Amino acid sequence: MISAKSQEQNHLVIASSPHLRSPRTTTAVMGNVLIALLPIVIATAFIYGCRVLLSIAVAAATAILSELLVQKAMKKRQTIQDLSCIVTAIILVLNLPIDFPLWQLIIGTIFAIIVVKAAFGGLGQNFANPAVTTRIVLVSAFASSFAKNTEPLARALLFSNSTPDPGLSASMDSYSSATVLVLLKSGVTPEKLRTLRDLFLGIQKTTAIGETCAIAVILGGLYLLFKKIIKWHIPFSYIGTVAVLSFLFGGFDMQFMLYHLLSGGLLFGAFFMATDYSTSPLTNKGKIIYGISLGILTSIIRFWSNLPEGVSFSILTMNILTPHIDRFTKEKPFGENQQIKDNDRC
C-alpha cells in the first residue's frame, strides 16, 4: 500500500516556464557592471581630467529623467531602480570623445533611452545595444565632434616611456592628432608608435574615452567573468579572431597584432557591449559564432574600409543577426523525437 506521503512526493506539477529561477536580480547584475566600469572611469579621469566625471553625471541624470518620464507616459512600472539606464549612460559616455559637447551628449542619451530602449519595450526587448546604436547616430549627426583627439594630461605623460621619433613628420608621429589605428593603416610601423606599455596605461590619443586604458578595461572584464555576469565565449572568440586575422594580415608580425588588440574599442566592446544580454545569442554555440563573426567584421573594416575602427558597426550588425543565430543554434528539447516531428510536418 502506497502512503499518502509517497503519493505526494510522486506528484508531478505542470507549469509554464521559467522552470529554473535565479536569485540574481537585474539590479544586482547592473550593480556589478557599474563596479566593473569603475576602474575605467577612475583611469580616464586621471588621464583626461574631471571632464569625464562631468559627462558621466550629465548623462546619468539625463538617462534617469528620460526613463522616469517615458515610463510614466507609457503608464508602465518604473524601472530606474534596476540601474540599467545608468549603465547605458556611462557606456555611452565612454564611447564618445572626452570633449564631446554636453548638449549633444544630452540628445544622445535621450535617444538611447527613449528610442532604442523604451520604444521597443524596455530592458530585454531592445533589438540593438543602446550605447552602440546611439554612438553611430551621433557620429552621423555630429561628425565634427569626433574629429579631434585629445592629448592626455601632463600628469599622465609622466608615466610614458615613449619619445617622439625625429624621422617622422609632424603629421605622422606618435604625438600627432592621429590615433594608433589610423597610423597603422597609413603604413607607420609599430616601432615608430607609442610603446605597448603606453597603450596598457592609456597614454595615447583615442576617439573614445573607453578605448584609452587597456589594463583598466581588462580588469573590468575579468571582474565580470569572475562574478559570472558574462561568459567567456563572446569576448574570447571576438578578441581571438581579431588576433589571428591581425597576425595574418600584418605579415605574421606579433607586435602588429598586439597593437591592434590594445588600440581602438576592441577590448571595451568585447567585454562591455558585445555581451549585452538582450542583443547577444542565448546558446554557447551561438555566442562563439557571434564572437567570431564580430572579429571578422571588425578586421574587414579595419583593414579594407575607409574607417580605422569597426567595433561599433560590427556589434550593431551582429545585434540585428542575433535572432537568426538563436534560431539556428537552439538546443533540441529533451525527449524530442525528430522522426515524429518530421511526420507531423507532412
MARFI-610958 format. One line per field, with one value per residue (C-alpha): residue in three letters; x negated, y, z. Coordinates in nm, 2 decimals. Each point is the difference from the previous one (the first is absolute). Layout:
aa	c(ALA, ...) .
px	c(X, ...) .
py	c(Y, ...) .
pz	c(Z, ...) .
//
This chain:
aa	c(MET, ILE, SER, ALA, LYS, SER, GLN, GLU, GLN, ASN, HIS, LEU, VAL, ILE, ALA, SER, SER, PRO, HIS, LEU, ARG, SER, PRO, ARG, THR, THR, THR, ALA, VAL, MET, GLY, ASN, VAL, LEU, ILE, ALA, LEU, LEU, PRO, ILE, VAL, ILE, ALA, THR, ALA, PHE, ILE, TYR, GLY, CYS, ARG, VAL, LEU, LEU, SER, ILE, ALA, VAL, ALA, ALA, ALA, THR, ALA, ILE, LEU, SER, GLU, LEU, LEU, VAL, GLN, LYS, ALA, MET, LYS, LYS, ARG, GLN, THR, ILE, GLN, ASP, LEU, SER, CYS, ILE, VAL, THR, ALA, ILE, ILE, LEU, VAL, LEU, ASN, LEU, PRO, ILE, ASP, PHE, PRO, LEU, TRP, GLN, LEU, ILE, ILE, GLY, THR, ILE, PHE, ALA, ILE, ILE, VAL, VAL, LYS, ALA, ALA, PHE, GLY, GLY, LEU, GLY, GLN, ASN, PHE, ALA, ASN, PRO, ALA, VAL, THR, THR, ARG, ILE, VAL, LEU, VAL, SER, ALA, PHE, ALA, SER, SER, PHE, ALA, LYS, ASN, THR, GLU, PRO, LEU, ALA, ARG, ALA, LEU, LEU, PHE, SER, ASN, SER, THR, PRO, ASP, PRO, GLY, LEU, SER, ALA, SER, MET, ASP, SER, TYR, SER, SER, ALA, THR, VAL, LEU, VAL, LEU, LEU, LYS, SER, GLY, VAL, THR, PRO, GLU, LYS, LEU, ARG, THR, LEU, ARG, ASP, LEU, PHE, LEU, GLY, ILE, GLN, LYS, THR, THR, ALA, ILE, GLY, GLU, THR, CYS, ALA, ILE, ALA, VAL, ILE, LEU, GLY, GLY, LEU, TYR, LEU, LEU, PHE, LYS, LYS, ILE, ILE, LYS, TRP, HIS, ILE, PRO, PHE, SER, TYR, ILE, GLY, THR, VAL, ALA, VAL, LEU, SER, PHE, LEU, PHE, GLY, GLY, PHE, ASP, MET, GLN, PHE, MET, LEU, TYR, HIS, LEU, LEU, SER, GLY, GLY, LEU, LEU, PHE, GLY, ALA, PHE, PHE, MET, ALA, THR, ASP, TYR, SER, THR, SER, PRO, LEU, THR, ASN, LYS, GLY, LYS, ILE, ILE, TYR, GLY, ILE, SER, LEU, GLY, ILE, LEU, THR, SER, ILE, ILE, ARG, PHE, TRP, SER, ASN, LEU, PRO, GLU, GLY, VAL, SER, PHE, SER, ILE, LEU, THR, MET, ASN, ILE, LEU, THR, PRO, HIS, ILE, ASP, ARG, PHE, THR, LYS, GLU, LYS, PRO, PHE, GLY, GLU, ASN, GLN, GLN, ILE, LYS, ASP, ASN, ASP, ARG, CYS) .
px	c(0.00, -0.14, 0.01, 0.14, -0.35, -0.14, 0.29, -0.07, -0.37, 0.08, 0.25, -0.12, 0.09, 0.05, -0.07, -0.11, -0.36, -0.23, -0.07, -0.34, -0.03, -0.30, -0.02, -0.22, 0.21, -0.04, -0.12, -0.27, -0.12, -0.01, -0.16, -0.29, -0.03, -0.03, -0.28, -0.17, 0.01, -0.15, -0.37, 0.06, 0.17, -0.28, -0.28, 0.15, 0.08, -0.37, -0.11, 0.24, 0.12, 0.34, 0.18, 0.05, 0.19, 0.20, 0.11, 0.10, 0.20, 0.19, 0.07, 0.11, 0.24, 0.14, 0.04, 0.18, 0.24, 0.06, 0.09, 0.21, 0.21, 0.03, 0.12, 0.25, 0.12, 0.04, 0.17, -0.25, -0.17, -0.30, -0.33, -0.26, -0.08, -0.15, -0.30, 0.01, 0.05, -0.31, -0.21, 0.12, -0.10, -0.35, -0.07, 0.13, -0.24, -0.29, 0.08, -0.04, -0.30, -0.10, 0.11, 0.33, 0.24, 0.24, 0.31, -0.07, -0.06, 0.34, 0.17, -0.19, 0.10, 0.37, -0.02, -0.16, 0.26, 0.32, -0.05, -0.23, 0.10, 0.35, 0.16, -0.06, 0.13, -0.27, -0.29, -0.03, 0.22, -0.23, -0.14, -0.33, -0.24, 0.12, -0.35, -0.14, 0.30, -0.01, -0.37, 0.05, 0.29, -0.21, -0.29, 0.24, 0.17, -0.30, -0.31, -0.20, 0.02, -0.19, -0.27, -0.23, -0.20, -0.11, -0.34, -0.04, -0.08, -0.36, 0.03, 0.09, -0.29, -0.24, 0.06, -0.08, -0.32, 0.05, -0.20, 0.08, -0.18, -0.18, 0.03, 0.38, 0.17, 0.22, 0.31, -0.10, -0.19, 0.13, 0.08, 0.22, 0.38, 0.03, 0.08, -0.21, 0.24, -0.01, -0.38, -0.02, 0.25, -0.21, -0.31, -0.18, -0.19, 0.06, -0.36, 0.08, 0.31, 0.05, -0.11, 0.23, -0.04, 0.15, 0.30, 0.04, -0.01, 0.21, -0.27, 0.14, 0.24, 0.34, 0.33, 0.20, -0.07, 0.05, -0.27, -0.27, -0.13, -0.03, -0.09, 0.31, 0.22, -0.16, 0.05, 0.36, 0.05, -0.16, 0.22, 0.31, -0.13, -0.08, 0.34, 0.15, 0.19, -0.13, -0.13, -0.34, 0.13, 0.07, -0.30, -0.25, 0.12, 0.03, -0.35, -0.15, 0.14, -0.14, -0.33, -0.03, 0.10, -0.22, -0.29, 0.06, 0.08, -0.30, -0.25, -0.03, -0.11, 0.07, -0.05, 0.24, 0.26, -0.04, 0.04, 0.33, 0.12, -0.09, 0.11, 0.35, 0.32, -0.06, -0.05, 0.27, 0.25, -0.08, 0.06, 0.26, 0.21, -0.01, 0.10, 0.33, 0.26, 0.29, -0.20, -0.24, 0.08, 0.13, -0.19, -0.37, -0.04, 0.18, -0.22, -0.31, 0.14, 0.10, -0.35, -0.18, 0.23, -0.07, -0.38, 0.03, 0.21, -0.22, -0.31, 0.15, 0.10, -0.34, -0.21, 0.21, 0.25, -0.05, 0.06, -0.28, 0.23, 0.29, 0.11, 0.33, 0.11, -0.08, 0.19, 0.31, -0.01, -0.02, 0.27, 0.23, -0.10, 0.02, 0.36, -0.11, -0.30, 0.23, 0.23, -0.27, -0.18, 0.29, -0.03, 0.22, 0.27, -0.07, 0.19, 0.10, 0.04, -0.12, 0.17, 0.34, -0.06, -0.08, 0.31, 0.21, -0.12, 0.11) .
py	c(0.00, 0.34, 0.26, 0.35, 0.15, -0.22, 0.10, 0.37, -0.04, -0.18, 0.27, 0.20, 0.36, 0.14, 0.37, 0.25, 0.12, 0.11, -0.32, 0.11, 0.33, 0.19, 0.20, 0.26, 0.31, 0.25, 0.26, -0.23, -0.07, 0.37, 0.08, -0.24, 0.16, 0.34, -0.14, -0.14, 0.34, 0.17, -0.07, 0.15, 0.31, 0.06, -0.06, 0.23, 0.27, -0.01, 0.01, 0.26, 0.19, 0.07, 0.05, -0.38, 0.02, 0.30, -0.18, -0.31, 0.21, 0.18, -0.32, -0.19, 0.28, 0.02, -0.38, -0.02, 0.29, -0.14, -0.35, 0.15, 0.21, -0.25, -0.28, 0.24, 0.11, -0.37, -0.08, -0.27, -0.11, 0.22, -0.18, 0.27, -0.21, -0.28, 0.24, -0.10, 0.36, 0.11, -0.28, 0.11, 0.36, -0.09, -0.23, 0.26, 0.26, -0.24, -0.04, 0.38, 0.24, 0.17, 0.35, -0.11, 0.29, -0.05, 0.11, -0.27, -0.25, 0.08, -0.05, -0.33, -0.13, 0.09, -0.19, -0.30, -0.03, 0.10, -0.11, -0.30, -0.14, 0.11, 0.01, -0.38, -0.10, 0.09, -0.20, -0.34, 0.09, 0.23, -0.15, 0.19, 0.12, 0.36, 0.14, -0.15, 0.12, 0.35, 0.03, -0.07, 0.24, 0.27, -0.06, 0.05, 0.31, 0.17, -0.12, 0.30, -0.08, -0.32, 0.16, 0.11, -0.23, 0.13, -0.02, -0.17, 0.25, 0.07, -0.21, -0.31, 0.06, -0.03, -0.38, -0.02, -0.14, 0.11, 0.27, 0.17, -0.15, 0.28, -0.20, 0.05, 0.31, 0.21, -0.14, -0.37, -0.04, -0.16, 0.35, 0.11, 0.02, -0.35, -0.30, -0.32, -0.18, 0.29, 0.00, -0.38, 0.02, 0.27, -0.22, 0.12, -0.29, -0.09, 0.09, 0.37, 0.00, 0.02, -0.30, -0.29, 0.12, 0.33, -0.17, -0.21, 0.31, 0.22, 0.25, 0.03, 0.20, -0.16, 0.08, -0.13, 0.02, -0.37, -0.09, 0.17, -0.23, -0.37, -0.12, 0.17, -0.16, -0.34, 0.02, 0.09, -0.29, -0.25, 0.12, -0.07, -0.34, -0.07, 0.10, -0.20, 0.30, -0.09, -0.32, -0.04, -0.11, 0.34, 0.21, -0.28, -0.10, 0.36, 0.11, -0.33, 0.04, 0.35, -0.12, -0.28, 0.22, 0.29, -0.24, -0.13, 0.33, 0.16, -0.23, -0.23, 0.29, -0.06, 0.36, 0.12, -0.24, 0.13, 0.36, -0.09, -0.18, 0.28, 0.29, 0.12, -0.13, -0.37, -0.09, 0.23, -0.12, -0.36, 0.01, 0.27, 0.03, -0.32, -0.20, 0.19, -0.26, 0.11, 0.05, -0.30, -0.37, -0.22, -0.33, -0.05, -0.11, 0.31, 0.22, -0.14, 0.04, 0.36, 0.07, -0.14, 0.20, 0.32, -0.06, -0.06, 0.31, 0.22, -0.12, 0.06, 0.36, 0.06, -0.13, 0.07, 0.28, 0.37, -0.01, -0.07, -0.17, -0.24, -0.12, 0.20, -0.08, -0.37, -0.02, 0.17, -0.23, -0.32, 0.13, 0.00, -0.35, -0.14, -0.14, -0.20, -0.14, -0.10, -0.17, -0.21, -0.09, -0.06, -0.31, -0.31, -0.04, -0.30, -0.31, 0.14, -0.26, 0.15, -0.27, 0.07, 0.38, -0.05, -0.21, 0.27, 0.25, -0.22) .
pz	c(0.00, -0.10, 0.27, -0.05, 0.05, -0.29, -0.22, 0.07, -0.08, -0.33, -0.10, -0.31, -0.03, -0.35, -0.03, -0.26, -0.03, 0.14, 0.19, 0.12, 0.19, 0.12, 0.32, -0.19, -0.08, -0.28, 0.25, 0.13, -0.36, -0.09, 0.33, -0.08, -0.35, 0.17, 0.22, -0.31, -0.16, 0.30, -0.09, -0.34, 0.14, 0.25, -0.25, -0.27, 0.26, 0.10, -0.36, -0.14, 0.31, 0.17, -0.34, 0.00, 0.33, -0.11, -0.32, 0.20, 0.24, -0.28, -0.19, 0.31, 0.11, -0.35, -0.02, 0.33, -0.08, -0.35, 0.13, 0.27, -0.24, -0.28, 0.24, 0.15, -0.34, -0.11, 0.33, 0.08, 0.32, 0.09, -0.06, 0.09, 0.31, -0.21, -0.09, -0.37, -0.11, 0.19, -0.15, -0.35, 0.08, 0.12, -0.29, -0.24, 0.15, -0.03, -0.37, -0.06, -0.02, 0.33, -0.12, -0.16, 0.04, 0.29, -0.19, -0.26, 0.28, 0.14, -0.34, -0.04, 0.35, -0.06, -0.33, 0.16, 0.28, -0.18, -0.36, 0.02, 0.34, 0.10, -0.34, -0.05, 0.34, 0.24, 0.15, -0.16, -0.30, -0.19, -0.32, 0.01, 0.26, 0.09, 0.05, -0.32, -0.21, 0.15, -0.06, -0.37, -0.02, 0.17, -0.24, -0.29, 0.15, 0.16, -0.20, 0.09, 0.37, -0.07, -0.21, 0.28, 0.23, 0.34, 0.15, 0.34, 0.28, 0.10, 0.32, -0.22, -0.24, 0.30, -0.02, -0.37, -0.12, -0.37, -0.16, -0.33, -0.31, -0.18, -0.32, -0.01, -0.12, 0.23, -0.16, 0.04, 0.32, 0.32, 0.14, -0.29, 0.00, -0.16, 0.20, 0.00, -0.23, -0.25, 0.00, -0.04, -0.29, -0.16, 0.00, 0.31, 0.16, 0.37, 0.08, -0.06, 0.21, 0.38, 0.18, 0.10, 0.36, -0.09, -0.15, 0.31, 0.22, -0.23, -0.11, -0.35, -0.22, -0.05, -0.16, 0.31, 0.37, 0.06, -0.25, 0.20, 0.28, -0.10, 0.35, 0.15, -0.26, 0.05, 0.38, -0.04, -0.25, 0.24, 0.28, -0.22, -0.08, 0.37, 0.11, -0.28, -0.14, -0.34, -0.15, -0.17, -0.34, -0.16, 0.12, -0.05, -0.35, -0.10, 0.12, -0.12, -0.35, -0.03, 0.14, -0.26, -0.29, 0.10, 0.03, -0.35, -0.17, 0.18, -0.16, 0.30, 0.22, 0.36, 0.10, -0.28, 0.14, 0.36, -0.11, -0.17, 0.32, 0.23, -0.22, -0.08, 0.16, -0.04, 0.37, 0.13, -0.27, 0.06, 0.38, 0.05, -0.32, -0.20, 0.31, 0.05, 0.10, -0.21, -0.32, 0.00, -0.06, 0.27, -0.07, 0.05, -0.36, -0.11, 0.21, -0.16, -0.35, 0.10, 0.13, -0.30, -0.23, 0.20, -0.04, -0.38, -0.05, 0.22, -0.19, -0.34, 0.10, 0.15, -0.29, -0.31, 0.07, 0.02, 0.38, 0.24, 0.25, -0.04, 0.35, 0.02, -0.35, 0.05, 0.32, -0.14, -0.31, 0.22, 0.23, -0.30, -0.09, 0.36, -0.04, -0.30, 0.19, 0.28, -0.24, -0.16, 0.32, 0.24, 0.21, -0.08, 0.27, 0.23, -0.12, -0.34, -0.27, -0.32, -0.22, 0.16, -0.04, -0.37, -0.05, 0.17, -0.26, -0.29) .
//
